[in-house]
Amino acid sequence: MLVKDLTIEELKLLIQETVAETIQSLLIDPDEGRQVKPEVKQQLLNSLHRTQAGERGISALGSCKEIGLELVMTARFARIQKSKVKSQKNKKDSSP
Protein backbone atom coordinates (compact mmCIF):
# COMPACT_ATOMS: atom_id res chain seq x y z
CA MET A 1 0.00 0.00 0.00
CA LEU A 2 1.24 3.47 -0.85
CA VAL A 3 0.92 6.56 1.32
CA LYS A 4 -1.23 8.17 -1.35
CA ASP A 5 -3.75 5.34 -0.90
CA LEU A 6 -4.17 5.92 2.86
CA THR A 7 -7.08 7.81 4.32
CA ILE A 8 -6.32 10.79 6.54
CA GLU A 9 -7.17 8.70 9.62
CA GLU A 10 -4.90 5.86 8.50
CA LEU A 11 -2.06 8.30 7.86
CA LYS A 12 -2.54 9.90 11.28
CA LEU A 13 -2.48 6.47 12.92
CA LEU A 14 0.67 5.52 11.02
CA ILE A 15 2.39 8.74 12.10
CA GLN A 16 1.28 8.26 15.72
CA GLU A 17 2.60 4.69 15.79
CA THR A 18 5.88 5.75 14.22
CA VAL A 19 6.36 8.57 16.74
CA ALA A 20 5.48 6.26 19.65
CA GLU A 21 7.96 3.63 18.45
CA THR A 22 10.67 6.26 18.02
CA ILE A 23 10.12 7.72 21.48
CA GLN A 24 10.09 4.23 23.02
CA SER A 25 13.38 3.37 21.33
CA LEU A 26 14.97 6.55 22.71
CA LEU A 27 13.82 5.85 26.26
CA ILE A 28 15.28 2.37 26.50
CA ASP A 29 18.32 2.22 28.78
CA PRO A 30 20.94 0.08 27.02
CA ASP A 31 22.75 -0.42 30.34
CA GLU A 32 19.71 -1.62 32.27
CA GLY A 33 20.52 -4.65 34.39
CA ARG A 34 24.28 -4.27 33.98
CA GLN A 35 26.57 -3.94 36.96
CA VAL A 36 29.13 -1.18 37.44
CA LYS A 37 32.60 -2.56 38.12
CA PRO A 38 33.74 -1.84 41.69
CA GLU A 39 36.78 0.15 40.50
CA VAL A 40 34.62 2.35 38.25
CA LYS A 41 32.16 2.91 41.10
CA GLN A 42 35.04 3.91 43.39
CA GLN A 43 36.42 6.34 40.78
CA LEU A 44 32.99 7.95 40.44
CA LEU A 45 32.62 8.24 44.22
CA ASN A 46 36.11 9.74 44.53
CA SER A 47 35.28 12.26 41.83
CA LEU A 48 32.01 13.15 43.55
CA HIS A 49 33.75 13.65 46.90
CA ARG A 50 36.44 15.85 45.34
CA THR A 51 33.77 17.97 43.65
CA GLN A 52 31.78 18.27 46.89
CA ALA A 53 34.97 19.39 48.64
CA GLY A 54 35.30 22.23 46.12
CA GLU A 55 38.06 20.75 44.01
CA ARG A 56 37.78 21.64 40.36
CA GLY A 57 38.17 18.96 37.74
CA ILE A 58 40.01 19.07 34.46
CA SER A 59 38.65 21.57 31.95
CA ALA A 60 37.24 20.35 28.65
CA LEU A 61 40.28 21.79 26.91
CA GLY A 62 42.58 20.01 29.37
CA SER A 63 40.80 16.71 28.78
CA CYS A 64 41.13 17.14 25.04
CA LYS A 65 44.84 17.82 25.38
CA GLU A 66 45.24 14.57 27.30
CA ILE A 67 43.73 12.53 24.48
CA GLY A 68 45.26 14.43 21.59
CA LEU A 69 42.33 16.59 20.51
CA GLU A 70 44.02 19.83 21.44
CA LEU A 71 43.99 21.33 17.94
CA VAL A 72 40.32 20.57 17.38
CA MET A 73 39.26 22.03 20.72
CA THR A 74 41.55 25.03 20.39
CA ALA A 75 40.02 25.86 17.01
CA ARG A 76 36.50 25.34 18.35
CA PHE A 77 37.25 27.45 21.44
CA ALA A 78 38.66 30.22 19.24
CA ARG A 79 35.47 30.24 17.14
CA ILE A 80 33.33 30.44 20.27
CA GLN A 81 35.39 33.30 21.67
CA LYS A 82 35.29 35.13 18.35
CA SER A 83 31.51 34.70 18.25
CA LYS A 84 31.17 36.07 21.80
CA VAL A 85 33.29 39.13 20.97
CA LYS A 86 31.27 39.77 17.82
CA SER A 87 28.01 39.41 19.76
CA GLN A 88 29.19 41.85 22.43
CA LYS A 89 30.29 44.32 19.76
CA ASN A 90 26.89 44.08 18.05
CA LYS A 91 25.15 44.76 21.37
CA LYS A 92 27.29 47.86 21.92
CA ASP A 93 26.70 49.10 18.38
CA SER A 94 22.93 48.66 18.65
CA SER A 95 22.56 50.29 22.08
CA PRO A 96 21.36 53.94 22.11
C-alpha positions, 0 to 999 in steps of 0.5 A: 500500500502506498501513502497516497492510498491511505485515508487521513485517519490511517495516515494519522495512525501511522504517524502516531505509531511511528512517533510512539515507536521512536520515542520508546526506542529513545527511552530504553536504557541500554545499560539496564541490568548491567553492573558497574565494576567496583573500580569504576564505582570507586572512581565515580565516588572519589570524583564526587567527593572531590567535587563536593569538597570544592576541588575543580576537575580538568577543563574540557580543553585540558581533557582534550589535550590529554587525548590528543584533541588539542587542535580541534578544541583550540580551534573550536574554542577560538570560534566560540570566543570570536563569536562572543566578541562579535556578539558583544560588539553588536550589542554595543553598536545597537545600544542607544 
